[in-house]
Amino acid sequence: MPRQPTLVGQPVLIVVDIQKGAFLDRSNAGIPTMPDYYDNMARARRVVDAAHAAGIPVIFFQETHRRDMVDYGRELDGSEGIHCMDGEPGTPVAAEEMDMRPSDYFIQKRRYSCFFGTELEILLKGLKAETLILVGGMTDVCVHYTFVDGHQHDYYCRVISDSVGGTSPQAHQASLNAMEYLQEGAVQTTDEIVAKLADFNKAAA
């Protein structure tokens, strides 16, 4: 198959779990983070701004768990400790820092993939989405699993390499490589996607 354009049909920006903890105290309680993680979360604002300017739908996701821990499932069996618990100051979406607007969409999730147990698929159908652009965290967990589910639902998926952050530099890069393996041209930089969103806006005008 020939390499597909970066933006095919209607694009949608999915902001994966950019939550207050990344800005309040530069912590992601319970989850290890690569050294550039917080800088990459802040950089994702440029992609949100470009999507807003281009009139592209933006969907914010928040991972959150009940305080009685009934919905963690197997998430605590690996390297992660208790994280994203309801009522903790770091759990809400970083709405001000990311310029989340009333016209944006907001979905909570209890598992890693943005597709699992959420209304995302219904929303994407309503938006007539074809290309999913992913920013946020973690590259090797929630972003990767959302990418794979999007791929398996036949969406064109793009991940912004310096606006996502992983649990380690090695895991971050390995997941970017795995996503590029599934869709050639999937991995884009912030500068690249901002330029393409600006061109999309001009073409739509």
Buried (B, 14 or more C-beta within 10 A) or exposed (E): EEEBEBBEEBBBBBBBBBBBBBBEEEEBBBBBBBEBBBBBBBBBBBBBBBBBEBEBBBBBBBBBBEEEEEEBEEBBEEEBEBBBBEEBEBBBBBBEBBEBEEEBBBBBBBBBBBBEEBEBBEBBEEBEBBBBBBBBBBBBBBBBBBBBBBBEBEBBBBBBBBBBBBBBBEBBBBBBEBBBEEBEEBBBEBEBBBBBBEEBBEEEE
